[in-house]
Amino acid sequence: MRAARRIEPLATLPVFFDLAGKRVAMTGGGAGAAWKAELLAAAGADVVLDVLADEIGEEMAALLIAGPAAGSLTHRDRPWSLDSFAGAALAVGDCDTDASAQAFFCAARAAGVPVNVIDKPAFCEFRFGTIVNRSPAVIGISTDGAAPILGQAIRRRIETLLPRALSGWAALAATVRGEVMARLDAGPRRRSFWENFSSRAFTGRAPDLADTAALSALVDGLAASPEAGGRVTLVGAGPGEAELLTLKAVRALQAADVILFDDLVSDEILELARREAKRMLVGKRAARESCRQEDINALMIQFAKAGKHVVRLKSGDVGVFGRAGEEIEALKAENIPVAIVPGITAASALAAGFGVSLTHRDRATQVRFVTGHSKKGGLPDDLDWHALADDHATTVFYMGGRMAPKIAEMLIAHGLPASTPVAVAANISRADETRGTGHLQDLGAIVARIGVDRPILIGVGRVFADCVDTLDVASENPSRQEARGSA
């Protein structure tokens, strides 16, 4: 039986070359040469530039006057020659013609020096990738010369993920690594330290003395007890679409040992999690067999006390109808560290899907989030329906699908006009999202057409007025269905 490949074919091999104090032979005076000279010197190289003075452009001239930030740049007013390559670690040329490029390339190869001729792939033994600089953390991106614009787009995406302060944390990592390697065995304890370290590194702030002390204390704790690294992060998964996750949520998923996730969390979101993480469905859904809250609390405590980083992944926002309060209390009672990563709540996704503002200043002076499902299964007994029947407010009912007729009845009975616009959505932000609009008097019928067994969100208020008579033609997914109420 043939073994599975550990790695797929590579167009080129990514390597990181130590140039500190090493000589680089260079020719050319254009803007491309100036950029490569500055880049090479930034890596600590001693760049020797052989080019006639009258061939030096403005950018190279400015670099020669100011000098590079690191390394060195020496200009010799002469053409390159065979002796230019003596003792060089690399050779880089900026050549106008293919003939001059070939001559430089062949001379460097004959001298046994790896060579790159700028913007001439046929005369390159190595390439410069697009760089994300958080030195000593450095990321190189290559498309093998086929799509440099794509490489730049990838760089921009990575730049948004990596805070500038990461440089300081990478330097700190180098100073603490020896102690970690000496005192913590390879495996869960050592990984627990580095996961904690990485969480701090992505806060966006530079490390300080307090961080150094806390990390030292963490090493002491882990060395004494493997349970010291146990912790829980409550993460909001947003309304469903993976691209609506926050960057902090993605980082938490990629650092998790165990993920306890809700029934409404999509597969696309789970795909972003660390591959080795244990995943357990602990969803709670109305009218379905569900995991008890007490059992979820017990699982979090059990795994955290075993030294695991537990991510409790909840749909929507952690702090909105997610029982986060009960979970936090249970964890604190056991002295387990707990952190919260908020997510986009479903009401925001509802507004985005219908293209409205929940607090349009001409139509609503306030917005309220109301649960449509109590512990007993019906509407909560203590709702202030008189206050909710406010024609100048936007009210969003969560988990109110089965109670839709009763919601409409109570709002109308307490003075809200039967003609008040309503907007309903099921499976918000997913490929199978279904929307419906109409008036308050039609709410029960609209929800019935969408399906009461699906995750339903109900918006009530004048901010939805423009949706009632206009189909959602702006939807990016033409497969989304519309359930319309009567006018």
C-alpha positions as CSV (number, residue, x, y, z in Angstrom):
1,M,0.0,0.0,0.0
2,R,1.4,3.3,-1.1
3,A,2.1,5.8,1.8
4,A,0.3,9.2,1.6
5,R,2.4,12.1,0.7
6,R,3.5,14.3,3.6
7,I,3.9,17.3,1.3
8,E,2.6,18.2,-2.2
9,P,5.0,19.4,-4.9
10,L,6.6,22.8,-4.5
11,A,7.2,25.3,-7.3
12,T,10.2,26.6,-5.4
13,L,11.9,25.9,-2.0
14,P,11.4,28.6,0.6
15,V,14.6,29.2,2.5
16,F,15.9,31.9,4.8
17,F,19.5,33.0,4.1
18,D,21.7,34.5,6.9
19,L,23.5,37.4,5.3
20,A,24.8,39.2,8.4
21,G,28.3,40.3,7.6
22,K,28.4,38.6,4.3
23,R,29.4,40.2,1.0
24,V,26.9,40.7,-1.9
25,A,28.1,41.6,-5.3
26,M,25.8,44.0,-7.1
27,T,25.5,46.0,-10.3
28,G,22.9,48.5,-11.6
29,G,21.7,51.9,-10.5
30,G,18.0,51.9,-11.2
31,A,15.1,51.9,-8.8
32,G,14.9,48.1,-8.7
33,A,18.6,47.9,-7.8
34,A,18.1,50.5,-5.0
35,W,15.2,48.5,-3.5
36,K,17.2,45.2,-3.6
37,A,20.3,46.9,-2.2
38,E,18.3,48.3,0.7
39,L,16.6,45.0,1.3
40,L,19.9,43.1,1.3
41,A,21.6,45.6,3.7
42,A,18.5,45.4,6.0
43,A,19.4,41.7,6.4
44,G,22.9,42.7,7.5
45,A,24.7,42.2,4.2
46,D,27.7,44.2,3.1
47,V,26.6,45.2,-0.4
48,V,29.3,46.2,-2.9
49,L,27.9,48.1,-5.8
50,D,30.0,48.1,-9.0
51,V,28.4,50.6,-11.5
52,L,29.4,53.8,-13.2
53,A,28.4,57.0,-11.5
54,D,26.5,58.3,-14.5
55,E,24.2,55.2,-14.4
56,I,23.0,55.8,-10.9
57,G,19.4,57.0,-10.6
58,E,17.7,59.2,-8.0
59,E,16.6,56.4,-5.6
60,M,20.0,54.7,-5.6
61,A,21.7,58.1,-5.1
62,A,19.5,58.9,-2.2
63,L,20.2,55.5,-0.6
64,L,24.0,56.0,-1.0
65,I,23.8,59.4,0.7
66,A,21.5,58.3,3.6
67,G,23.0,54.9,4.0
68,P,21.0,51.7,4.8
69,A,19.4,51.1,8.2
70,A,21.6,48.0,8.7
71,G,24.5,46.3,7.0
72,S,26.5,48.5,4.6
73,L,26.4,49.8,1.0
74,T,29.7,50.6,-0.8
75,H,29.8,52.1,-4.3
76,R,32.7,51.6,-6.6
77,D,32.6,53.8,-9.7
78,R,33.4,51.1,-12.2
79,P,31.7,48.4,-14.3
80,W,31.4,45.0,-12.7
81,S,34.2,42.5,-13.6
82,L,35.1,38.9,-12.7
83,D,36.8,40.0,-9.5
84,S,33.4,41.5,-8.3
85,F,32.3,38.0,-7.3
86,A,35.3,37.1,-5.2
87,G,34.2,36.1,-1.7
88,A,30.5,37.0,-2.4
89,A,27.7,35.0,-0.9
90,L,25.2,36.3,-3.5
91,A,25.2,38.3,-6.7
92,V,22.4,40.6,-7.8
93,G,22.3,42.5,-11.1
94,D,20.0,45.1,-12.6
95,C,20.7,44.7,-16.3
96,D,19.1,46.6,-19.3
97,T,19.4,43.9,-21.9
98,D,19.3,40.1,-22.1
99,A,22.9,40.1,-23.4
100,S,24.2,42.0,-20.4
101,A,22.0,39.9,-18.0
102,Q,23.4,36.7,-19.5
103,A,27.0,37.9,-19.1
104,F,26.4,38.8,-15.4
105,F,24.6,35.5,-14.8
106,C,27.3,33.4,-16.4
107,A,30.1,35.2,-14.6
108,A,28.4,34.7,-11.2
109,R,27.7,31.0,-11.9
110,A,31.3,30.5,-13.0
111,A,32.4,32.0,-9.6
112,G,30.0,29.6,-7.8
113,V,27.9,32.5,-6.5
114,P,24.0,32.2,-6.5
115,V,22.7,34.9,-8.8
116,N,19.5,36.9,-9.4
117,V,19.1,39.3,-12.3
118,I,16.2,41.7,-11.4
119,D,13.0,41.2,-13.5
120,K,14.7,38.6,-15.7
121,P,13.5,35.2,-14.5
122,A,15.6,33.3,-17.1
123,F,18.7,34.6,-15.4
124,C,17.8,33.9,-11.8
125,E,18.9,31.0,-9.6
126,F,16.9,32.4,-6.7
127,R,14.0,34.9,-6.3
128,F,13.1,37.6,-3.9
129,G,9.6,37.0,-2.5
130,T,7.1,39.5,-1.1
131,I,8.0,40.1,2.5
132,V,6.0,40.7,5.7
133,N,8.5,42.2,8.1
134,R,8.1,41.6,11.8
135,S,11.7,40.9,12.4
136,P,13.0,38.6,13.9
137,A,9.7,37.1,12.6
138,V,10.0,37.4,8.8
139,I,7.4,35.9,6.3
140,G,8.3,35.4,2.6
141,I,5.7,34.9,0.0
142,S,6.4,33.5,-3.5
143,T,4.2,32.8,-6.5
144,D,7.3,31.6,-8.4
145,G,7.2,34.8,-10.5
146,A,3.9,33.9,-12.1
147,A,1.6,36.3,-10.2
148,P,3.4,39.1,-8.3
149,I,0.2,41.1,-7.9
150,L,-1.3,38.1,-6.2
151,G,1.7,37.8,-3.9
152,Q,1.2,41.5,-2.9
153,A,-2.5,40.8,-2.2
154,I,-1.5,37.9,0.0
155,R,1.0,40.1,1.8
156,R,-1.6,42.7,2.5
157,R,-3.9,40.0,4.0
158,I,-1.2,38.7,6.2
159,E,-0.2,42.3,7.3
160,T,-3.7,42.7,8.7
161,L,-3.3,39.6,10.8
162,L,0.1,40.4,12.3
163,P,0.3,43.4,14.7
164,R,3.4,45.6,14.4
165,A,4.3,44.9,18.0
166,L,5.0,41.3,17.0
167,S,8.6,42.2,16.4
168,G,9.1,42.8,20.2
169,W,7.4,39.6,21.1
170,A,9.6,37.6,18.6
171,A,12.7,39.1,20.2
172,L,11.3,38.2,23.7
173,A,10.7,34.7,22.5
174,A,14.4,34.3,21.7
175,T,15.3,35.4,25.3
176,V,12.9,33.0,27.1
177,R,13.4,30.0,24.8
178,G,16.3,28.6,26.7
179,E,14.5,28.5,30.0
180,V,11.4,27.0,28.4
181,M,13.4,24.2,26.7
182,A,15.3,23.5,29.9
183,R,12.4,23.4,32.3
184,L,9.4,22.2,30.3
185,D,9.2,18.8,28.7
186,A,8.3,18.6,25.0
187,G,4.6,18.0,24.7
188,P,1.5,19.6,26.4
189,R,3.3,21.7,28.9
190,R,5.7,23.3,26.5
191,R,3.0,23.9,24.0
192,S,0.8,25.4,26.6
193,F,3.5,27.9,27.4
194,W,3.9,28.9,23.7
195,E,0.2,29.1,23.2
196,N,-0.1,31.5,26.1
197,F,2.9,33.4,24.8
198,S,1.3,33.7,21.4
199,S,-2.0,34.9,22.8
200,R,-0.1,37.8,24.5
201,A,1.9,38.5,21.3
202,F,-1.3,39.1,19.3
203,T,-2.8,41.7,21.7
204,G,-1.3,44.4,19.5
205,R,0.8,46.0,22.2
206,A,4.5,45.7,22.8
207,P,5.8,43.4,25.7
208,D,6.7,45.0,29.0
209,L,8.3,44.0,32.3
210,A,4.9,42.8,33.6
211,D,4.7,40.4,30.6
212,T,8.2,39.1,31.3
213,A,7.3,38.4,34.9
214,A,4.0,36.7,34.0
215,L,5.7,34.4,31.5
216,S,8.4,33.5,34.1
217,A,5.6,32.7,36.6
218,L,3.9,30.6,34.0
219,V,7.1,28.6,33.4
220,D,7.3,28.0,37.2
221,G,3.7,26.9,37.3
222,L,3.9,24.6,34.4
223,A,7.1,23.0,35.7
224,A,5.4,22.3,39.0
225,S,2.0,21.2,37.6
226,P,0.8,20.2,34.1
227,E,-2.6,21.6,34.9
228,A,-1.3,25.2,35.2
229,G,-1.9,25.9,31.6
230,G,-5.6,25.0,31.5
231,R,-7.9,27.8,30.5
232,V,-11.1,28.5,28.6
233,T,-11.9,31.0,25.9
234,L,-15.5,31.9,25.1
235,V,-15.6,32.7,21.4
236,G,-18.4,34.3,19.4
237,A,-18.6,32.5,16.0
238,G,-20.8,35.2,14.5
239,P,-24.1,34.6,12.6
240,G,-22.7,31.8,10.5
241,E,-20.5,33.0,7.6
242,A,-16.9,32.2,8.2
243,E,-15.7,35.6,6.9
244,L,-17.6,37.4,9.6
245,L,-15.4,35.9,12.3
246,T,-13.0,38.3,14.0
247,L,-9.3,37.8,13.6
248,K,-9.1,37.2,17.4
249,A,-11.6,34.4,17.1
250,V,-9.6,32.7,14.4
251,R,-6.5,32.9,16.5
252,A,-8.3,31.4,19.4
253,L,-9.6,28.5,17.2
254,Q,-6.1,27.9,15.9
255,A,-4.7,27.7,19.5
256,A,-7.3,25.4,20.9
257,D,-6.8,21.9,22.3
258,V,-10.5,21.2,22.7
259,I,-13.5,23.0,21.0
260,L,-17.0,22.7,22.4
261,F,-19.2,24.1,19.7
262,D,-22.9,25.0,19.3
263,D,-25.2,23.2,16.8
264,L,-25.4,26.4,14.8
265,V,-21.7,26.8,14.2
266,S,-21.0,26.1,10.5
267,D,-18.5,23.6,9.1
268,E,-16.7,26.4,7.3
269,I,-15.9,28.0,10.7
270,L,-14.7,24.7,12.2
271,E,-12.4,24.3,9.2
272,L,-10.4,27.3,10.5
273,A,-9.6,25.5,13.8
274,R,-6.4,23.8,14.7
275,R,-6.4,20.4,13.0
276,E,-5.3,18.5,16.1
277,A,-8.0,20.0,18.3
278,K,-10.7,17.7,19.8
279,R,-14.1,18.9,18.6
280,M,-17.3,18.2,20.5
281,L,-20.8,19.2,19.5
282,V,-22.7,20.5,22.6
283,G,-25.5,22.4,20.9
284,K,-28.8,23.3,22.5
285,R,-31.8,23.6,20.2
286,A,-35.5,24.1,21.0
287,A,-37.6,21.0,20.6
288,R,-34.5,18.8,20.1
289,E,-32.5,16.5,22.3
290,S,-29.8,18.8,23.6
291,C,-26.7,18.8,25.9
292,R,-27.5,20.2,29.3
293,Q,-25.8,23.3,30.4
294,E,-24.5,21.6,33.5
295,D,-22.8,19.0,31.3
296,I,-21.2,21.7,29.2
297,N,-19.9,23.4,32.3
298,A,-18.5,20.1,33.6
299,L,-16.7,19.4,30.2
300,M,-15.0,22.8,30.2
301,I,-13.9,22.3,33.8
302,Q,-12.7,18.7,33.1
303,F,-10.6,19.6,30.1
304,A,-9.2,22.9,31.6
305,K,-8.1,21.0,34.8
306,A,-6.3,18.6,32.5
307,G,-4.2,21.5,31.3
308,K,-6.1,22.0,28.0
309,H,-6.9,25.3,26.2
310,V,-10.7,24.9,25.8
311,V,-12.6,27.1,23.3
312,R,-16.3,27.3,23.9
313,L,-17.5,28.3,20.4
314,K,-20.9,29.9,20.4
315,S,-23.0,31.2,17.5
316,G,-23.5,34.9,17.3
317,D,-22.0,37.0,20.1
318,V,-20.9,35.4,23.4
319,G,-22.7,38.0,25.5
320,V,-26.1,37.9,23.7
321,F,-28.5,35.1,24.8
322,G,-25.6,32.6,25.0
323,R,-25.6,31.6,28.7
324,A,-22.1,32.9,28.9
325,G,-22.9,34.2,32.4
326,E,-23.6,30.8,33.8
327,E,-20.4,29.4,32.2
328,I,-18.2,32.2,33.5
329,E,-19.6,31.7,37.0
330,A,-18.9,27.9,36.9
331,L,-15.3,28.4,35.6
332,K,-14.5,31.2,38.2
333,A,-15.8,28.9,41.0
334,E,-13.1,26.4,40.0
335,N,-10.4,29.2,39.6
336,I,-10.1,28.5,35.9
337,P,-8.9,31.4,33.8
338,V,-11.5,32.5,31.3
339,A,-11.3,35.0,28.4
340,I,-14.0,36.3,26.1
341,V,-13.8,37.0,22.4
342,P,-17.0,38.8,21.2
343,G,-18.6,38.0,17.9
344,I,-21.1,39.7,15.5
345,T,-24.5,39.2,16.9
346,A,-27.3,37.9,14.6
347,A,-29.2,41.2,14.8
348,S,-26.4,43.0,13.1
349,A,-26.3,40.4,10.4
350,L,-30.1,40.7,10.0
351,A,-29.7,44.4,9.4
352,A,-26.9,43.9,7.0
353,G,-28.8,41.3,5.0
354,F,-31.8,43.6,4.6
355,G,-29.6,46.7,4.0
356,V,-30.9,48.8,6.9
357,S,-29.7,50.5,10.0
358,L,-31.2,49.3,13.2
359,T,-31.0,52.9,14.6
360,H,-32.0,55.0,11.5
361,R,-32.3,58.4,13.2
362,D,-35.6,59.2,11.4
363,R,-37.2,55.9,12.4
364,A,-35.8,54.6,15.6
365,T,-34.4,56.1,18.8
366,Q,-33.4,52.8,20.3
367,V,-32.8,49.2,19.6
368,R,-33.7,46.2,21.9
369,F,-32.7,42.6,21.8
370,V,-35.4,40.3,23.3
371,T,-35.5,36.6,23.9
372,G,-38.5,34.9,22.4
373,H,-37.9,31.7,24.3
374,S,-37.9,31.2,28.1
375,K,-36.7,28.2,30.2
376,K,-40.3,27.0,30.2
377,G,-40.4,26.9,26.4
378,G,-42.8,29.9,25.8
379,L,-42.4,33.6,25.9
380,P,-40.9,35.0,29.1
381,D,-43.5,35.9,31.7
382,D,-41.8,39.2,32.7
383,L,-41.6,41.0,29.3
384,D,-42.8,44.6,29.5
385,W,-45.0,44.5,26.4
386,H,-46.2,48.1,26.9
387,A,-42.5,49.3,26.6
388,L,-41.8,46.9,23.7
389,A,-44.8,48.3,21.7
390,D,-42.8,51.5,20.9
391,D,-43.3,52.8,17.4
392,H,-40.0,54.7,17.6
393,A,-37.8,51.6,18.5
394,T,-36.4,48.6,16.7
395,T,-37.0,45.3,18.5
396,V,-35.2,42.1,17.5
397,F,-36.6,38.8,18.9
398,Y,-34.1,36.0,19.2
399,M,-35.3,32.3,19.2
400,G,-38.9,33.5,18.6
401,G,-40.0,31.4,15.7
402,R,-42.6,29.3,17.5
403,M,-43.8,32.3,19.4
404,A,-44.2,34.5,16.4
405,P,-48.1,34.6,16.4
406,K,-48.1,35.4,20.2
407,I,-45.4,38.1,19.7
408,A,-47.5,39.8,17.1
409,E,-50.7,39.4,19.2
410,M,-49.1,41.0,22.3
411,L,-47.4,43.9,20.5
412,I,-50.7,44.8,18.7
413,A,-52.7,44.4,21.9
414,H,-50.3,46.9,23.6
415,G,-50.6,49.5,21.0
416,L,-48.1,48.8,18.2
417,P,-49.8,49.3,14.8
418,A,-50.7,46.1,13.0
419,S,-49.1,47.7,9.9
420,T,-45.6,47.9,11.6
421,P,-43.0,46.5,9.2
422,V,-41.4,43.2,10.1
423,A,-38.3,41.4,8.7
424,V,-37.7,37.7,9.4
425,A,-34.6,35.6,8.5
426,A,-33.6,32.0,9.1
427,N,-30.1,30.7,8.9
428,I,-28.7,34.2,8.7
429,S,-25.6,34.8,6.5
430,R,-25.5,31.1,5.3
431,A,-26.0,29.8,1.8
432,D,-29.5,28.5,2.7
433,E,-30.6,31.8,4.4
434,T,-34.3,32.6,3.9
435,R,-35.8,36.0,4.4
436,G,-39.3,37.2,4.7
437,T,-40.9,40.7,5.1
438,G,-44.4,42.0,5.7
439,H,-46.4,43.6,8.4
440,L,-46.8,42.8,12.1
441,Q,-50.3,41.3,11.5
442,D,-48.7,38.8,9.1
443,L,-45.8,37.8,11.3
444,G,-47.1,34.3,12.2
445,A,-47.8,33.5,8.5
446,I,-44.4,34.7,7.4
447,V,-42.5,32.6,10.0
448,A,-44.7,29.6,9.1
449,R,-43.6,29.8,5.5
450,I,-40.0,30.1,6.4
451,G,-40.2,27.2,8.9
452,V,-40.4,27.4,12.6
453,D,-37.9,24.6,13.1
454,R,-35.0,26.7,11.7
455,P,-33.0,29.3,13.6
456,I,-35.3,32.4,13.3
457,L,-34.6,36.1,14.0
458,I,-37.5,38.6,13.9
459,G,-37.0,42.3,13.4
460,V,-39.9,44.7,14.2
461,G,-39.9,48.4,13.5
462,R,-40.1,51.2,11.0
463,V,-36.5,50.8,9.9
464,F,-37.7,47.8,7.9
465,A,-40.3,49.8,5.9
466,D,-38.3,49.9,2.7
467,C,-37.9,46.2,2.7
468,V,-41.6,45.4,2.7
469,D,-42.3,46.5,-0.8
470,T,-38.8,45.8,-2.4
471,L,-37.3,42.4,-3.0
472,D,-33.7,42.0,-1.8
473,V,-32.2,42.3,-5.3
474,A,-28.8,43.1,-3.7
475,S,-28.4,39.6,-2.3
476,E,-25.1,38.1,-3.3
477,N,-26.6,34.6,-3.3
478,P,-29.4,34.1,-5.8
479,S,-30.4,30.9,-4.2
480,R,-31.7,32.7,-1.1
481,Q,-35.5,32.5,-0.9
482,E,-38.0,35.2,-0.1
483,A,-41.1,34.6,2.0
484,R,-43.4,37.6,1.5
485,G,-46.3,38.7,3.7
486,S,-49.4,40.5,2.6
487,A,-49.3,44.3,2.0
